[in-house]
Amino acid sequence: MKLGEQEVSGLSYIEQKRLLVDSLLDKYLPRANSYPQMLHQAMRYSVLAGGKRIRPILALTTYEAFGGHNDNVIHPAACALEMVHTYSLIHDDLPCMDDDDLRRGMPTLHKKYNEATAVLAGDALHDIAFDLLAGSGSAAAVKELAQAIGTYGMLGGQMADVEAEGQEVSLEQIQYIHTHKTGALIRASVRIGGLLAGVNEKTLARLTQYGEKTGLAFQIIDDILDVEGDQSKLGKTIGSDCKNEKATYPGVVGLAQSHDDANQLIDEAIAISREFELKDNHFVILARYIGQRDN
Amino acid sequence: MKLGEQEVSGLSYIEQKRLLVDSLLDKYLPRANSYPQMLHQAMRYSVLAGGKRIRPILALTTYEAFGGHNDNVIHPAACALEMVHTYSLIHDDLPCMDDDDLRRGMPTLHKKYNEATAVLAGDALHDIAFDLLAGSGSAAAVKELAQAIGTYGMLGGQMADVEAEGQEVSLEQIQYIHTHKTGALIRASVRIGGLLAGVNEKTLARLTQYGEKTGLAFQIIDDILDVEGDQSKLGKTIGSDCKNEKATYPGVVGLAQSHDDANQLIDEAIAISREFELKDNHFVILARYIGQRDN
């Protein structure tokens, strides 16, 4: 599908939010010249290396769509999600885990510094996320994040991913890995935006489904890009899933079916968002962006 | 100093609280047979290996001393502190950090399982701590913990400790390491008990001082025990600080001065607690216990 006018303005909405998130992350991260400098520099290196900022943008979009208007609440909460995402990447890249050398076109943190600093910087980002999220004043939002990234969420998916290496996996297993390792945090990003805006139970349930569908589509496309993507755009080594004998969605159902499933999930997410009857439906723009991304 | 009658009943108070904390930790930890089993078993292995439970006991004692009586608030909060403490030990023991083989008389987690599981189990305990603490309903308590164990607290001390290995350190540096690496979480344990009980600013300030003094004494005694202690009681290798060229308090001021300083800190902490004019002053019992412990 060619990008039409709506998508161009869509990219512009996303670009605008991304710039906001980048500046907020810079603001909330500890200064590089404050003690312990090396740890702060390592945290900044990883977080400010770029990225789509999709999780904070989902939280901001949801919060604002449902009438939230207190930047002091949503700005730290949105950034908390990116801090967590970056922590998970740093620990994921460690030699004892995926042992990756390249991330966003740059050396991974343990390559740039050393393993001890990478472990501690990941821990520090994990931690600052809860500091920021607590700044929203909502213990419920803190619980939502902690559960999304715990052993019944992201860490469970991460453990399953490690265990599945080199194994034959079923569609059920790969869906477990994807909905937990990546999906749970994306789902929580939407839900935290909704919780902080004070949406009702019914809306929260629909938002949850929107988050689940875009989250699974996001990771299927990640797997597709590892096969078909452009290394210079992705900033990481193509084919690394295959090399590491990773469980992937195309590895189980094939590339054609993977494309179809991702497209269907995006269509379903868009259909859900239309039920909200919003004047400016940025959920459509975000879902399309996730469905069409090339990095 | 010989243990008198007050200390005997003191040990009994502490023992009673420790048994309570042990049973609560067992309750709050994920079941060993729920997926991902290996991760849950690893978490349980490390947390339930024993330990003095001094941080949760400090939180419980403070909460109850100032009129707190809701177990649904303080029980998860107290256990959060032990989860964090255990996460810090697991990551601290990793090969890229202190590379320790023995902890509480048992193989360290990465020796028992593997490095990937140890990294993830540490992350999972870090995470469940915030889940539990958020269960108290207090975003302020969450912020307190996150800041205590972040880069301006525990992780800053940990980084300084790593950087100081093999270096000549000053008294100022060793005090920075101790007040941050160990002191910040002990201080936060007391403060969180106070915050959840709703104490006033003045009392919170005095509690903070009590926590700072007992926290520094705790770590000085830890260093002393690494020189003079009984390996069978400690459950870890004696002399490992020296072997690892660790910055220690006796290494800077000598053993005699270390004993004097620890005793003085304990006396000061006890004096502060007397200002609270409590009917049953368990703060005295706790401070004496910290000052006289042999493991």
Chai-1 contact restraints between the chains, C-beta under 6 A:
chainA,res_idxA,chainB,res_idxB,connection_type,confidence,min_distance_angstrom,max_distance_angstrom,comment,restraint_id
A,P30,B,T151,contact,1.0,0.0,6.0,A-B,restraint_1
A,P36,B,G156,contact,1.0,0.0,6.0,A-B,restraint_2
A,P36,B,M159,contact,1.0,0.0,6.0,A-B,restraint_3
A,L39,B,T151,contact,1.0,0.0,6.0,A-B,restraint_4
A,L39,B,M159,contact,1.0,0.0,6.0,A-B,restraint_5
A,H91,B,V119,contact,1.0,0.0,6.0,A-B,restraint_6
A,C96,B,E115,contact,1.0,0.0,6.0,A-B,restraint_7
A,C96,B,A116,contact,1.0,0.0,6.0,A-B,restraint_8
A,M97,B,A116,contact,1.0,0.0,6.0,A-B,restraint_9
A,E115,B,C96,contact,1.0,0.0,6.0,A-B,restraint_10
A,A116,B,C96,contact,1.0,0.0,6.0,A-B,restraint_11
A,A116,B,M97,contact,1.0,0.0,6.0,A-B,restraint_12
A,A116,B,V162,contact,1.0,0.0,6.0,A-B,restraint_13
A,V119,B,H91,contact,1.0,0.0,6.0,A-B,restraint_14
A,L120,B,L155,contact,1.0,0.0,6.0,A-B,restraint_15
A,L120,B,M159,contact,1.0,0.0,6.0,A-B,restraint_16
A,A124,B,T151,contact,1.0,0.0,6.0,A-B,restraint_17
A,A124,B,L155,contact,1.0,0.0,6.0,A-B,restraint_18
A,H126,B,H126,contact,1.0,0.0,6.0,A-B,restraint_19
A,D127,B,A146,contact,1.0,0.0,6.0,A-B,restraint_20
A,D127,B,I149,contact,1.0,0.0,6.0,A-B,restraint_21
A,D127,B,G150,contact,1.0,0.0,6.0,A-B,restraint_22
A,I128,B,G150,contact,1.0,0.0,6.0,A-B,restraint_23
A,F130,B,F130,contact,1.0,0.0,6.0,A-B,restraint_24
A,F130,B,V142,contact,1.0,0.0,6.0,A-B,restraint_25
A,F130,B,A146,contact,1.0,0.0,6.0,A-B,restraint_26
A,D131,B,K143,contact,1.0,0.0,6.0,A-B,restraint_27
A,D131,B,A146,contact,1.0,0.0,6.0,A-B,restraint_28
A,D131,B,Q147,contact,1.0,0.0,6.0,A-B,restraint_29
A,A134,B,A139,contact,1.0,0.0,6.0,A-B,restraint_30
A,A134,B,V142,contact,1.0,0.0,6.0,A-B,restraint_31
A,A134,B,K143,contact,1.0,0.0,6.0,A-B,restraint_32
A,G137,B,A139,contact,1.0,0.0,6.0,A-B,restraint_33
A,A139,B,A134,contact,1.0,0.0,6.0,A-B,restraint_34
A,A139,B,G137,contact,1.0,0.0,6.0,A-B,restraint_35
A,A139,B,A139,contact,1.0,0.0,6.0,A-B,restraint_36
A,V142,B,F130,contact,1.0,0.0,6.0,A-B,restraint_37
A,V142,B,A134,contact,1.0,0.0,6.0,A-B,restraint_38
A,V142,B,V142,contact,1.0,0.0,6.0,A-B,restraint_39
A,K143,B,D131,contact,1.0,0.0,6.0,A-B,restraint_40
A,K143,B,A134,contact,1.0,0.0,6.0,A-B,restraint_41
A,A146,B,D127,contact,1.0,0.0,6.0,A-B,restraint_42
A,A146,B,F130,contact,1.0,0.0,6.0,A-B,restraint_43
A,A146,B,D131,contact,1.0,0.0,6.0,A-B,restraint_44
A,Q147,B,D131,contact,1.0,0.0,6.0,A-B,restraint_45
A,I149,B,D127,contact,1.0,0.0,6.0,A-B,restraint_46
A,G150,B,D127,contact,1.0,0.0,6.0,A-B,restraint_47
A,G150,B,I128,contact,1.0,0.0,6.0,A-B,restraint_48
A,T151,B,P30,contact,1.0,0.0,6.0,A-B,restraint_49
A,T151,B,L39,contact,1.0,0.0,6.0,A-B,restraint_50
A,T151,B,A124,contact,1.0,0.0,6.0,A-B,restraint_51
A,L155,B,L120,contact,1.0,0.0,6.0,A-B,restraint_52
A,L155,B,A124,contact,1.0,0.0,6.0,A-B,restraint_53
A,G156,B,P36,contact,1.0,0.0,6.0,A-B,restraint_54
A,M159,B,P36,contact,1.0,0.0,6.0,A-B,restraint_55
A,M159,B,L39,contact,1.0,0.0,6.0,A-B,restraint_56
A,M159,B,L120,contact,1.0,0.0,6.0,A-B,restraint_57
A,V162,B,A116,contact,1.0,0.0,6.0,A-B,restraint_58
